Amino acid sequence: MVTVRAPATSANLGSGFDVFGAALSRPADVVTVERADRTTIEVTGVGAQYIPEDPEGNTVGAVVEALDAPAHIHIDKGVRPASGLGSSAASAAGAAVALNRLYDRGYSREELVPIAAEGEAVVSGVAHSDNVAPSLLGGFTISTTDGTNSVDARVPLVVCLPDVAVSTRDARRVVPETASMEDLVETVGNAATLAVGMCRSDPALVGAGMSDPVVTPERARLITGYDAVHDAALEAGATGVTVSGAGPALVAACREGDRQAIAAAMLDAFADADIDARAYQTRIGKGATIIEE
């Protein structure tokens, strides 16, 4: 039996659509696997009632198939589904690490990224790596068709998750198919600024690089209260705010001492819009960790 803690993640970070990702120190899923002749899945925790336990409909089913590693799998959800915090990726990453160890498959963490990404395709229709990569590797990640690079950044973050749902499929439908040259140049510049900020663990640069004129404005329209929450976070000291992944969670970069005030401001702004929300005072953290075997 192997048990793995796999962290939530924030993908895109505004300017890095389908490329950037960051592991969060909290929340996280806990995945336990045990050898079996055929695969069974049990899901408990937050939002468990919305997650299929049929291996063909669950992200970990594709991971089991790719690793040829049948098992009894228990997923204790700490990352709410349809949150924009890589819920399905956390389960897939946790299962990949656990099954790789249980069956001694010998894959490196980097080699597990495309395997876990196949699990993502079950839910979103696309085998993208921007969530599974940071959940496996930790830190800040840049995923392209050539592979993934990561850096162990140390940046405080606040994540605010409203009690509404935005599906990944819906969020992808609103992404514009074209962009102006002006918007393209702005996005590239901001993405470069964010990447330098991560390498320096500089919250000011990371926040400045989150701005995105192409994808974020369209996704923000799916989140009631977004503008007010965004502005409230900046007024409370955030260096930058954007949609986390497909949403509806928002992620704010900040300095260490400002997290509490930013979290409170974001919660108050959602409350003013009559929306319940939860805030996580978190930071860029480690990747999936084996906690018992």
N, C-alpha and C positions, 0 to 999 in steps of 0.2 A: 504494500500500500504506500502511495506517495501523495502528499498534500502540498499544494502550491498556492501562495498568495500572489494574485496577478492584479496590478494596479489599474485604476481608471486612467484615461488619457484624454488629452485635448488635442484634436487634429486641426489642421489648417492654420490656426493662430492668426486668422485674418488674411495676411498676404501670401501664405504658403499653401494654397488650395491643393489638396490631394498629395502634398509633398511633405509639409512640416508636421511634426507631432511632438508631444511632450508627455512623459509619464508624470502622474500626480502622486504625491505621498499618501493621499486619501481622497476618495474611498477606494475599495478594492473588492474583488471576488476571491473566494477561497474554493479551490477545485481539488477534490480527492478522487484518486483512481485506484482500482484494484483489479487484478487480472481476472478474466472471465472468458468463457467460450463464445459468448455473444455480448454485444454492447447494450447496456441499459443506462438510462440517464434519469437522475432524480434532481429536481431543482427546488431549492428553498430560498427564503430571503426576500428582499424587496422586489416587487413586481414578478414574483415567481409564477403567479397565475397566468401571466401573459406569455410565458416562454414554453414552447413545445418540448415535450420530453421524448418525442420520436426522434431517433438519431438522424433521420433524413431531413428533419426540419430544424434541427439545432446546430449551431455553429461547430460544436465539438464533434459532430458526426463526421464531417468532412476531414477533420484532423485525424480521427481514428482510422478512417479509410486510407489516408495518405501515409500514415505510419504503420498500417497493418497491425494495429494494437488494440484488439477488442478488450473492453473493460467495463466494470460497473463504475459509473461516474456520478459523483455527487457535486453539484454546483451550489454553493451558498452565495447568493447574489448580494453584493454590497453596492453594486453599480446599477442604478435603475435603468431598465430598458427604455429606449426612445428618449434618451436624456442628452445626447450630444457629448457623452463622456466615455465613449468606447465600450459600452456594456457588452456587446457581442464579442468584441475584440479581446476583452479581458478574459472571458470564458475560453475563447479559442487559444489564447496565449498560455493561460494556465494549464489547459489540457495538453497542449503541445509539449510544454516543459515536463509535466508530470508523466506523460506516456513515454516520452523520450528516455526519461530516467528509469521508469518501471520496466521497460523492455530493452533497456541498454542499446538504443538505436545509434547512439554516438554522434548525433547531429550537433553542430555548434548553434549558438543562439541565432547567429546570422542566417544559418541554413534553415532554421525553423520559421523565419519570417514568411517566406512564400507559402509554407505549409499551413501556417495559421491564417494567412490571408485567404486561402481557399474556403475556410470557414466563414469569413466575412461575406463571401459571395452568396452564401445561403440566405442571408438577410437583406443585403443591399443590392444584390445582383451583379456586383463588381468586386473582383478579388484585389482590392486596394490595400496597401500596407501602412497607410499613415497612422492608423491606430494600433495595429498589432505590433509594429516595429518598436515604438516606445514602451509598450506593455512588456515586450520580451527583453529589450536591451536597456531600458531606463534612460533617463536624461532627455535631451533634445535630439530629435532624429530628423534626417532628411532622406526621404525614400524616393528613388527614381527607378526606371526600368533596368538600370545597371546595378541596383543594389541599395543598401542603406548605410549611411554614415551617422555616427552619434557623437555627442559631446556631453560630458557630465556637468551640465550647467547648474548653478545654484541661484534660482530666482524665486522669490516669494510670489504666490498667486492667491487670488480669491476666486472661487467658482460659485456662482449663484444659479441654482436649479429651480425654476418655477414649476408649479404643479399643473403643467400642461404637457401635451405630447406633440412632437414633430417627428414624423417618420423620415428615415434616411432617403427613402425613395422619393417622397414629396419634396424634400429639401434639394435633391439633385435635379428635379424637374424644373425648378425656378432658376437654375444657373444659366446665365446668358451664353449663347453659342458664339457670340462675337464680342470684341472689345475694341475701343478706339485706341489709336497709337498713344494718345496722351495718358489714358488709363493704364495701358500696358506698361509704359515707362514708369509711371508712379508706383505701380504694384511691384515691379522688379526692384526699384530703388528701396521700397519699404521692406521687401523680403530680404534684401542684402543687409539692410540696417538691423533687422531682427536677428539674422544669423550671426552678425558680428557681436550684437548684444548678448546672445547666448554664449558665445565663445568667451566673452569677458565677464559673464554673469552680471551684466549691467541692466538693472530694471528700467532705467530711463530709455536706453536704446531699444530694448525689447518692446516696451510700450509704444514707442514712436514708430516701430516697424510693423505694428499690428494693423494699421490702417489699410483698408482695401476698398477701392471704388467700384469693383466689379461684382464679386460674389456676395459679400457681406450685406450690402444694402437690400438685395433681393431676399436673402434669407431672414433678415431682420424683420421684414414685413410679416413673417409667419409667427412672430413672437409678440404677443400683446404686452405693451409696456416697455418694449426694448429701448426706445429713445430716452425715456425718463430714467430708466435704470442705468443706461450707459452714461448719461450726463451726471447722475448722482454719484456714480463711482469715481468719475474724474474729479468732481468737486470735493470728494472725500480724500483725494490724494493718489488715485490710481494713475499710473503713467500711460496706460493704454487699456482699452476694453474692446472685445469683439465677441462674435458668436463662437462658442466651442463646438467644433465639428459641425454636424448638421443642425445643432440646437435641440431643445430650447435653452440649454444652459449658456450662460455668459461667463467668460473668463477675463479677469483683470490682472494685469501685471502691476506690481507695486513694490514699495520698500517694506522691509520687515516690520517696522513699527506702525504701519498704516493699515495692516490687514483687518484689524477689528473694526475700525471706523468705516472702512470700505464695505465690509460685509454687512454692517448695520444699515448703511445708506442704501445698498442695493435691495435689501429685504424690505426696507420702508417704502422704497419706490414701487416695488411690486405690490406691496400691501395697498398703496394708494390706488393701484389699478384693480383692486379686489382680487388679487391673485396670491395664493399661498406659495411660499418658496422656502428653500433651504440653502444655507450658505456654508461652504467648506473653506476654512482658512487653511490653505494647503501650500505646496511648493513643488517644484520639479523634483522628482524622486527616483527611486531605484526601479528596476524592472522586476519581472516575476521572480519570486524567491521560494525555494523549497523550504518548507517549515517543519515537515515531518516525513520520515521514511523508515 
